[in-house]
């Protein structure tokens, strides 16, 4: 059985702050609104989101700064999740954008709702870049 993960609508098995039970998930990460997209599948969404954010693996997502969780859906079995991931990877970009915007129109980082700390906005200069303390 498929569970769409729209936190506002209350779908999916989410336990914010207590982790998420191990369950297959398909997810989309973005580098920013309408930025580079990454479609993935995992048996442990919390672990995988952490790995992307910490750049544990030197792969596409790390090379392209893709770490904002903008969409995900939970699956009862890994076979269904893998099939869905393969289908999404073959979708046109415009279809993926429509999928994200239908569930997350503001491109909110859903990982924050799962208990992760907010990420720094790469478009906002930090103190060093502004010439502030410590520069």
Secondary structure as the mmCIF struct_conf table of DSSP 4:
data_model
#
loop_
_struct_conf.conf_type_id
_struct_conf.id
_struct_conf.beg_label_comp_id
_struct_conf.beg_label_asym_id
_struct_conf.beg_label_seq_id
_struct_conf.end_label_comp_id
_struct_conf.end_label_asym_id
_struct_conf.end_label_seq_id
STRN STRN1 UNK A 2 UNK A 5
HELX_RH_3T_P HELX_RH_3T_P1 UNK A 7 UNK A 9
TURN_TY1_P TURN_TY1_P1 UNK A 10 UNK A 10
BEND BEND1 UNK A 12 UNK A 12
TURN_TY1_P TURN_TY1_P2 UNK A 16 UNK A 17
BEND BEND2 UNK A 18 UNK A 18
BEND BEND3 UNK A 22 UNK A 22
STRN STRN2 UNK A 25 UNK A 30
BEND BEND4 UNK A 31 UNK A 32
TURN_TY1_P TURN_TY1_P3 UNK A 33 UNK A 34
BEND BEND5 UNK A 35 UNK A 35
STRN STRN3 UNK A 37 UNK A 42
BEND BEND6 UNK A 43 UNK A 43
HELX_RH_AL_P HELX_RH_AL_P1 UNK A 45 UNK A 54
TURN_TY1_P TURN_TY1_P4 UNK A 55 UNK A 55
BEND BEND7 UNK A 57 UNK A 57
BEND BEND8 UNK A 59 UNK A 59
HELX_RH_AL_P HELX_RH_AL_P2 UNK A 60 UNK A 63
TURN_TY1_P TURN_TY1_P5 UNK A 64 UNK A 65
STRN STRN4 UNK A 68 UNK A 75
BEND BEND9 UNK A 76 UNK A 77
HELX_RH_AL_P HELX_RH_AL_P3 UNK A 78 UNK A 90
BEND BEND10 UNK A 91 UNK A 91
HELX_RH_AL_P HELX_RH_AL_P4 UNK A 93 UNK A 103
TURN_TY1_P TURN_TY1_P6 UNK A 105 UNK A 106
HELX_RH_AL_P HELX_RH_AL_P5 UNK A 110 UNK A 113
TURN_TY1_P TURN_TY1_P7 UNK A 114 UNK A 115
HELX_LH_PP_P HELX_LH_PP_P1 UNK A 116 UNK A 120
TURN_TY1_P TURN_TY1_P8 UNK A 122 UNK A 123
BEND BEND11 UNK A 124 UNK A 124
HELX_RH_AL_P HELX_RH_AL_P6 UNK A 127 UNK A 130
TURN_TY1_P TURN_TY1_P9 UNK A 131 UNK A 131
TURN_TY1_P TURN_TY1_P10 UNK A 133 UNK A 134
#
